[in-house]
Structures are given as C-alpha cells and as structure tokens.
Amino acid sequence: MDQADLDAWHMRRVLELAKRGQGSVEPNPMVGCVIAKGAEIIGEGWHRAFGQPHAEIEALRLAGSRAAGATMYVSLEPCCHYGKTPPCTQAVIKAGIRRVVVAMKDPFPLVAGKGLSELNKAGIEVSVGLMEAEARSLNAPYIKLITQQRPWVIAKWAMTLDGKIATYSGDSRWISNELSRSRVHQLRGRVDAIVVGIETVRRDDPLLTARPPGPRTAVRIVLDSTGRLPLDSQLVRTACDVPVMVAVSRHAPAEARRQLEAHGCEVFESPGESYAERLMALLDELGRRRMTNVLFEGGSQVFGTLFDHQLVDEVHAFIAPKFVGGQTARTPVAGIGVERLAHAQILRNVTWEKIGDDFYVCGRIDSA
C-alpha cells in the first residue's frame, strides 16, 4: 500500500469515528482522529459530547509516548483557542507528532486556518484536503450554522403510495408502520428542535418527544400566528417537563400569550407580516440560540413555505404501500410550487431502505 492509499484508509476510519458523536456534540462539529505509524493505529478517538475532550486529545491519550514521530489524521482542523477545552494544537505539538493530515479547514472564525499555521510554524508537516467532500458532507449542519447563522432544516413526513399524508377527512393515524415510527423517534432524539404547524397540533395532538429518549432533548415549537394552541393539548400539559415554544405573530392576543406562558410555554413573537417572513425570522432566532439541526414535521403549509423559499436541506420520507385517494386529501408539500419541472428541487445523495412494508427515502436538496 503506497502512502496515498494508506492516508485514505486512515481517513476513512477517521470519518467513521467522527459520526459517532452525532447528536451529542452539537453545536460543535463531529470530529474523528487517528494516530498511526504506517498501517498501525496507535491511538484513535472522537469528540464524544459538547464540552468533553476533542478527538485529538482522546487519540493522544491512547497513543501516549508512542505519538512522537507519528502521523495524525483528523477530519477537521485542530483548534488553536481556548473554549470549553484547551487548544488541541498545543497538545499535538507537545506530543511530538511529525505529520498532520486534515480533511478540511474549520470555518469557525477563531480557527479558520490559524490552527494549521500554528502547526506549520512548529515544524509539523501539514496536509489539507484529503476526503474533504466527505468531511464537509458529514459536518454540513455545523458549516451552515457557522457560515449562515441558521440551523440545518430537516423535513420529515409519512405518506401513502399515492402521495397523501391524510385522508380527505383528516385521518392520518397511522400511515407508516411501527418500525418506521421508531426510526422517526431516533431522528427526534438527535435534533435541537421539532417544529410543526398549529393545524397539525389541533388535528393530531402530538407529543413530539423521542421515545426512548436520545442524546438530545428537542425544544418543541408550534407555528401558531394567533396563539390558538389548546391549553389541554399534550404539548402544553407537558411544557414544564420538555420545553415548548409557541411562535406567534404580533397579532396574537395578549391574553392568549399570557395563558400559554402561565402554563410553562415560551411565547416568541416572530417578526414579519407574511407567514414566510415569520418562518425565516424564527430560523434566524434558532441560529442565534446555536441550534444546529431542526426537524420540521408538518403540515403541508409549513412544508410548502419551506420548499417555496428553498429552506429545506434534508428530507426523510416514509412511504407506505397504501392508497387513500381523494382530490381534497392533503399532500406533503403545499405552497405555490414550481411552474416548470426544470425548476424542481432535486434530492441528492439519495438512500433507500425497506422498513417492514414501508420504504424510507432520505437525501439532501441540491448542493446541500
């Protein structure tokens, strides 16, 4: 195996390790690290949780004194500043690492090439860009949060084979099977917020929690312009146990806001006159709160607005082999839509999986 193949082999392991932190490290990036001498791995690690040691430190601990003269492979540029933990660059230099292979630079302003420069100045050979596309894909939500100050938007729905999310009467329980719903709970358990429209709440009275719990507890957000969220809904009844935010407009009555707050809900007035403006203002606010992944679960008006304004980054669709028909039965995405097929948003990096009798389709929108 030549050096290029060896480097690629180690970096693939690095990316596998990095993904183990999903749901636990945000708003930090997922990072993996391998320390090797030739083909022999003498230390490896990943960033396990926000505030805990970074991947480089975990790997250096395992390598011990053998790190001197070794090569370090890492999926993201080592940090060079004090945050929740000390800078990794100093630990790398102190350990006597000879060469560092980095998949991608860190867009975080306090790093952004400074870590690589510090390593170079210490006489360490630095190589950047190996499997960069894979590393950027892995940390796309982190990159978006850092560069656009908005969270990664995930759209999830279940529909019948004829494209309906409910019957003409509004009945939607259950379209997908129990195994598919279990997969949804796993998804809920790794995001920062779960968002639904008020009509979905009034129709289905969802709880919107992960069962069993995952590494994160998502804030449950209701898009409710006029503050109509029923006080006897499951969301309001459990607001003191799991956070609930009600995103209202300036037209929401003061008494409705007061009642929701008295029952433990946070009421956020989203600025803007149009539904789309308020939705985008909410995403800006969630970005300010350092939320990395936000899951939207409907309904069709919410999805229509998101797709009309090209705000969706990732789609998870569960398709059941059922037919319900009906001209007035709702489809997943309403809104204005596109005039020509050439303007359709395209799902990329698509994966398919059969879950029982359901089909689970996942992918990202265009270049996301």
C-alpha positions in Angstrom: 0.0 0.0 0.0 1.5 3.3 -1.0 1.3 6.5 1.1 -1.7 7.9 -0.7 -3.7 4.7 -0.2 -2.6 4.5 3.4 -3.7 8.1 4.1 -7.1 7.4 2.5 -7.5 4.2 4.5 -6.8 6.0 7.8 -9.1 9.0 6.9 -12.0 6.7 6.2 -11.6 5.4 9.7 -11.5 9.0 11.0 -14.8 9.8 9.4 -16.4 6.7 10.8 -15.3 7.7 14.3 -16.5 11.3 13.8 -20.0 10.2 13.1 -20.3 8.5 16.5 -20.7 12.0 18.0 -23.8 12.8 16.1 -26.5 14.2 18.4 -24.1 14.6 21.3 -21.6 17.2 20.2 -23.7 20.0 18.7 -23.3 22.9 18.3 -19.7 21.7 18.0 -18.7 19.7 14.8 -18.3 15.9 14.7 -14.6 15.2 14.6 -12.6 11.9 14.5 -8.9 11.4 14.8 -6.4 8.5 14.2 -2.8 8.5 15.1 -0.7 6.0 13.2 2.7 4.8 12.4 2.5 3.3 8.9 -0.5 1.0 8.8 -0.5 0.5 12.6 -3.1 2.6 14.5 -1.6 3.5 17.9 -4.4 5.9 19.0 -7.9 6.9 17.9 -10.8 8.9 19.3 -13.7 11.1 18.5 -15.4 14.1 20.0 -18.0 12.4 22.2 -20.0 15.2 23.7 -20.2 19.0 23.9 -17.7 20.2 26.5 -15.8 17.0 26.6 -12.2 16.5 25.2 -11.8 16.8 21.5 -10.9 13.9 19.2 -7.2 14.8 19.1 -6.9 14.7 22.8 -8.7 11.3 23.0 -6.4 9.8 20.4 -3.2 11.3 22.1 -4.2 9.7 25.4 -4.3 6.3 23.8 -1.1 6.8 21.9 0.9 8.0 24.9 4.6 8.4 24.3 4.3 6.5 21.0 2.8 9.6 19.4 6.2 11.1 18.9 7.1 10.9 15.3 3.7 9.6 14.3 1.1 10.9 11.8 -2.2 12.3 13.0 -5.3 12.1 10.7 -8.1 14.3 11.7 -11.4 15.3 10.0 -11.3 18.9 10.9 -8.5 21.4 11.5 -7.3 21.2 15.2 -8.5 24.1 17.3 -6.0 26.8 18.5 -8.1 28.7 21.0 -9.4 28.2 24.5 -13.1 27.3 24.6 -14.7 24.6 26.6 -11.4 22.8 26.3 -7.7 23.9 25.8 -6.3 24.3 22.3 -5.6 21.0 20.5 -2.7 22.4 18.6 -0.5 22.8 21.7 -1.2 19.2 22.7 -0.3 18.0 19.2 3.0 19.9 19.2 3.9 18.8 22.7 3.3 15.1 21.8 5.9 15.3 19.0 3.5 14.5 16.1 5.6 14.6 12.9 2.8 15.0 10.3 -0.8 16.0 10.4 -3.3 15.1 7.6 -6.5 17.2 7.8 -9.7 16.7 5.8 -10.9 20.3 5.9 -10.2 23.7 7.4 -12.5 24.8 10.3 -14.7 27.7 9.2 -15.1 28.9 12.8 -13.6 32.4 12.8 -11.3 31.7 15.8 -9.7 28.9 14.0 -10.1 29.3 10.2 -6.6 28.3 9.2 -4.8 29.6 12.3 -4.5 26.1 13.7 -2.8 24.8 10.6 -0.5 27.8 10.6 0.5 27.1 14.2 1.3 23.5 13.5 3.4 24.5 10.4 5.3 27.1 12.5 6.2 24.3 14.9 7.8 22.3 12.1 5.0 19.8 11.7 4.3 18.7 8.1 0.6 19.6 7.4 -1.6 18.3 4.5 -5.1 19.5 4.0 -7.9 18.4 1.7 -7.9 14.6 1.8 -11.6 13.4 1.5 -12.7 17.0 2.1 -16.0 16.5 0.3 -16.9 13.6 2.7 -15.9 15.7 5.7 -17.9 18.7 4.6 -20.9 16.5 4.0 -20.6 15.0 7.5 -20.5 18.4 9.1 -22.8 20.3 6.7 -25.1 21.3 9.6 -22.2 22.8 11.6 -20.8 24.6 8.5 -24.3 26.1 7.8 -24.6 27.3 11.4 -21.2 28.9 11.3 -21.4 30.5 7.8 -25.1 31.3 7.6 -26.1 31.5 11.3 -29.1 29.3 10.6 -29.8 25.7 11.6 -29.9 22.7 9.2 -33.5 22.2 8.2 -34.8 18.6 8.0 -38.2 17.9 6.6 -39.9 14.6 7.7 -43.2 13.2 6.6 -45.0 9.9 6.1 -47.3 9.4 3.1 -49.2 6.8 1.2 -48.0 5.5 -2.2 -50.5 7.9 -3.9 -48.8 10.8 -2.1 -51.3 11.6 0.7 -50.5 12.5 4.3 -54.1 12.1 5.5 -57.5 11.1 4.1 -60.0 13.7 2.9 -61.5 13.7 6.5 -58.1 14.5 8.0 -57.4 11.0 9.5 -53.6 10.2 9.4 -53.0 7.6 12.1 -51.2 5.6 11.2 -49.8 5.9 7.7 -46.4 4.4 8.4 -45.7 1.3 10.3 -44.3 0.9 13.9 -40.8 0.3 12.7 -40.8 3.5 10.6 -42.1 5.4 13.6 -39.3 4.0 15.7 -36.9 5.4 13.2 -38.6 8.8 13.5 -38.0 8.7 17.3 -34.3 8.1 16.7 -34.2 11.2 14.4 -36.1 13.3 17.0 -33.5 12.2 19.6 -30.6 13.9 17.9 -32.1 17.3 16.9 -32.3 20.6 18.7 -35.9 21.4 17.9 -39.0 19.8 16.4 -41.4 22.2 14.5 -45.0 21.8 13.5 -47.8 24.0 12.4 -50.8 24.7 14.6 -53.2 22.8 12.4 -51.2 19.6 12.8 -51.3 20.1 16.6 -55.1 20.7 16.6 -55.7 17.7 14.4 -53.3 15.1 15.8 -52.5 16.4 19.4 -48.9 15.1 19.1 -46.4 14.9 22.0 -43.3 15.4 19.7 -40.8 13.7 22.0 -38.3 11.0 21.3 -39.3 7.7 22.8 -37.0 6.3 24.1 -35.0 9.5 24.7 -32.0 10.2 22.5 -28.8 12.2 23.3 -30.7 15.5 22.9 -34.0 16.8 24.2 -35.6 18.9 21.4 -37.5 22.1 22.0 -41.0 21.6 20.6 -42.0 24.5 18.5 -45.5 25.3 17.2 -46.0 27.8 14.4 -49.1 29.5 15.8 -49.7 33.0 14.5 -52.6 33.9 16.7 -51.9 31.8 19.8 -54.6 29.1 19.3 -52.6 26.3 20.8 -55.1 24.4 23.1 -54.2 24.6 26.8 -55.3 21.0 27.2 -53.0 19.7 24.4 -50.3 17.2 25.2 -47.7 19.9 24.3 -49.0 22.4 26.8 -49.6 19.8 29.5 -46.0 18.7 29.4 -44.4 22.1 28.8 -42.9 22.1 32.3 -41.1 18.8 31.6 -40.0 19.3 27.9 -39.6 22.8 26.5 -42.4 24.2 24.3 -42.0 27.4 22.2 -45.0 29.0 20.5 -44.0 31.2 17.6 -46.7 33.8 17.3 -47.2 37.0 15.2 -47.7 40.5 16.6 -51.5 39.9 16.1 -51.6 37.2 18.8 -54.0 38.4 21.6 -52.2 39.3 24.8 -54.5 37.1 26.8 -53.6 34.0 24.7 -49.9 34.8 25.2 -50.4 35.2 28.9 -52.2 31.9 29.3 -49.6 30.0 27.3 -46.8 31.5 29.4 -48.7 30.7 32.6 -48.8 27.0 31.5 -45.0 26.9 31.0 -44.7 27.7 27.3 -42.2 30.2 25.9 -44.0 32.6 23.6 -41.8 34.0 20.8 -43.1 36.8 18.7 -41.7 36.2 15.2 -41.4 39.5 13.3 -42.8 39.8 9.8 -46.2 40.3 8.2 -46.2 37.2 6.0 -46.0 33.6 7.0 -42.7 33.1 5.2 -41.1 36.2 6.8 -42.1 34.9 10.2 -40.7 31.4 9.5 -37.4 32.8 8.3 -37.2 35.1 11.4 -37.7 32.0 13.5 -34.9 30.2 11.8 -32.7 33.3 12.4 -33.6 33.1 16.1 -32.9 29.4 16.4 -29.5 30.1 14.8 -28.8 32.8 17.4 -29.6 30.1 20.0 -26.9 27.9 18.4 -29.4 25.2 17.4 -27.7 23.0 14.7 -30.4 20.6 13.5 -34.1 21.5 13.3 -36.7 18.9 12.4 -39.9 20.0 10.7 -42.8 17.5 10.9 -45.5 19.3 9.0 -48.1 20.2 7.9 -48.3 20.8 4.2 -48.5 24.6 4.5 -45.3 24.6 6.6 -43.5 22.4 4.1 -44.9 24.4 1.1 -43.4 27.6 2.6 -40.1 25.9 3.3 -39.8 24.5 -0.2 -41.1 27.6 -2.0 -38.3 29.6 -0.3 -35.7 26.8 -0.7 -35.1 26.5 3.0 -35.0 22.7 3.2 -31.6 21.0 3.5 -32.5 17.3 4.1 -35.6 15.1 3.6 -36.7 12.0 5.3 -39.8 10.5 3.7 -41.6 7.3 4.8 -43.8 5.8 2.0 -46.4 3.3 3.0 -47.9 0.8 0.4 -51.4 2.2 0.9 -53.8 4.2 -1.3 -56.4 6.6 0.1 -57.2 8.8 -2.9 -59.4 11.9 -2.7 -58.9 15.2 -4.5 -59.1 17.1 -1.2 -56.8 14.8 0.7 -53.6 16.6 1.7 -50.3 16.0 0.1 -47.0 16.6 2.0 -46.0 19.9 0.3 -48.5 22.7 -0.5 -47.4 26.2 -1.2 -47.1 27.8 -4.6 -44.8 25.2 -6.1 -42.7 25.5 -9.3 -44.1 26.3 -12.7 -41.7 24.0 -14.7 -40.2 20.7 -13.9 -36.8 22.2 -14.8 -37.1 24.3 -11.7 -37.8 21.4 -9.3 -35.6 21.0 -6.3 -33.7 17.7 -6.6 -32.9 15.3 -3.8 -29.3 14.3 -3.9 -27.2 11.5 -2.3 -30.5 9.5 -2.0 -30.6 6.4 0.1 -33.5 3.9 0.1 -34.3 1.4 2.8 -37.2 -1.1 3.2 -38.6 -0.9 6.7 -41.1 -3.7 7.0 -43.5 -2.9 4.2 -42.6 0.8 4.1 -40.0 2.5 2.0 -37.7 5.0 3.7 -36.2 7.6 1.4 -33.5 10.1 2.7 -31.4 12.7 0.8 -30.3 16.3 0.7 -31.6 19.1 -1.5 -29.3 20.0 -4.4 -25.8 21.1 -3.3 -26.7 21.0 0.5 
